[in-house]
Every structure is written in structure tokens, then in C-alpha cells.
Amino acid sequence: MSKKPVSKIHALSDRALEWLILLHSGNATEWDRQNAHEWRARSPAHEKAFAEAERLWFDMGEALAGKPLETVKPRFSTAKLSGLAALFLLAAVLPFLGLDDYFFSDYRTGVGERRTIVLADGSQVLLNTDTAIALDWNEQERSITLRRGQALFTVAPDPNRPFSVVTEDCTVTALGTVFEVHTERKATRVTVLEHTVKIEPVSSGVQALRLEEGHQTRFGSAQGFEPVSAADIERIEAWQRGKLIVKDHPLFEVVTELDRYYRGATIVAGGRLPDLRVTGVFPTGDRDGVIAMIEAALPVRATRITPWLTVLHE
């Protein structure tokens, strides 16, 4: 029997605990609290995971406060408490360092890096920039949690063990060989290059979708499925070669996408600039070259404030 539902629960539970650690760290901003609230409201499954994390946090807090274990009814032995306290402290710091997804992953790429992973069954995973995955491999299933980023999966056939990719929004199960999954803000984009996949939303009451070869869609718990459209194969082939192909997109979207490949940030000043339309092929490994191309093509100038911050302005 497949354990795919358990994989979904584990992914949500991990994320719920990360939110709770952040909210209790003393460093949470109003923006953080609002985003945590939105995450909880995505689906009943998200709310359940958060409630279970709160109960775990409450038990842990009382245990660490020194109350008798029989009144706390914790799931931990006294000998484990100091180790757990250190673990919670470490977990509270990791999100601020941007390392939480990497710390809990099996394979990862840095900013601007691409990496091909060959798994034990012969399947291959091509990780794009700033991507992290965790494996849940057993005799019943082959499950991968895409904690962040973008990856292309080439699946080795195994009729006895389904191959699935789990994100916060959905589970994508391979019914063929080659597909891409990209975690975006509040949604997951899936593109099928060969054969078919099944997309099962985490949200209860939302029907699963079969996505055929040569098509793509996005799913978010808040907005549901976007209409299925033709796959942008050229885009996928481009990032494998270190290129970004842009066709009539607003400047702020292009800059946001390009920033995934570089350390630091590029800010587009207000006014009309964010909506200027951009078309071109940009090298993802040459930040200065990209900025020069944008300056040459559009009525904008670039000012580098620090090595990690560039502002595009008139």
C-alpha cells in the first residue's frame, strides 16, 4: 500500500512547526504573522497541521518549564529534554539564515548552481538554482519532498513503487517519465514533457487532475487550478543551458526571476518602470551582463548600492 498521504502530512507538519518556531522566536514581523495566518487558512489540512504543532509546542514548553512530567503528559523522556531544547533553538535560528530548507533536505543547490542527482533506482533529478529536496524512499513508494525551488524529474519505471513529488500545495505522481515541478509563491507549477502525471491537491474537496504530455498548470490552495495550457518547453530547455527566455513580460517579473540565480537583490523603482515589457534571452550566470542588457533595451539606469543590492531607476 502506498504511503503517499503520510508524505503529505509530514511535509505540512514540518512547515507548520517552522511557522510556529518563527512566531515564537521574538523576531516575527507583522508580515510574518500575516503570512502564517494565510498559510493556516489554505486548507483544513494546513489548519490541522498547525494545531498539532501548537499542541507539541505547548507540551514542550511546559516540560522545559520544569513541571512534573505526569501533569504535562509529554511524549518525551527527561533525558531527551536538553537535547530537544537545543534542537528547538537551532530550528528557530535556521529560517533567519535561510538554511532551514537546506538543513532538512538530502540534496540541494546554492544560488546560481545546477546539479544532477542519480537516485538509487536509476531515476534522475536535475535541480535548478536554490533548490532543496528530501527523499522518503522505501519498499512501497519513491517519494520526494520539493522543499523549495525547481527540479526536472526523469523517472525510472517501477510498477510496484509509485514515484511522487510532494510540495506544500499538492502531490504530483508520475504516470510516465519526465516532468518539471516548480514551487512558486503560494502555488506549484507542473509541466509534463513525457507521458502523464496525476496532481492531487492537499486541499480537501479539490479533485485530482491528470496532466498530459506537452501541457502545464499551476495549483495553489487559495486559487485552485489554473487552466491547463501548452507546455513552455523552450523555457525548460533554456534553464538547463543557463539561460532565461523572456517573451513580453513586465520588468518586475523578469527581475524577480533573475534574482533566483544571483546573491543579493535587484529592486525596480516605482512609477512606470515595473510594468515595462521585456523580451530577450538572458544568461543566468552573468549578473552584470544581464543588467547591461536591460539598460540597453529599456529606458532605465542601474545603480549598485552594495555588492548585494542594485536599483533600476529612470
Salt bridges, closest charged atoms under 4 A:
ASP14 OD2 - ARG147 NH1 3.99
GLU18 OE1 - ARG15 NH1 2.86
GLU18 OE2 - ARG147 NH2 2.50
GLU30 OE1 - ARG33 NE 3.45
GLU38 OE1 - LYS186 NZ 2.74
GLU47 OE2 - ARG40 NH2 2.72
ASP59 OD2 - ARG75 NH2 3.72
GLU62 OE2 - LYS67 NZ 3.55
ASP101 OD1 - ARG147 NH2 3.39
ASP101 OD2 - ARG148 NH1 3.58
ASP121 OD2 - ARG142 NH1 2.37
ASP130 OD2 - ARG148 NH2 2.94
ASP158 OD2 - ARG161 NE 3.17
GLU168 OE2 - ARG15 NE 2.96
GLU168 OE1 - ARG42 NH1 3.27
ASP169 OD1 - ARG42 NH1 3.00
GLU180 OE1 - ARG235 NH2 3.13
GLU184 OE2 - HIS182 ND1 3.55
GLU184 OE2 - ARG189 NH1 3.10
GLU184 OE1 - ARG218 NE 2.53
GLU200 OE2 - LYS4 NZ 2.95
GLU226 OE2 - ARG218 NH1 2.51
GLU234 OE1 - LYS247 NZ 2.75
ASP248 OD1 - ARG277 NE 3.25
GLU253 OE1 - HIS249 ND1 3.20
GLU257 OE2 - ARG260 NH1 2.63
ASP259 OD1 - ARG287 NH2 3.88
ASP288 OD1 - ARG304 NH2 2.72
GLU314 OE2 - ARG272 NE 2.94
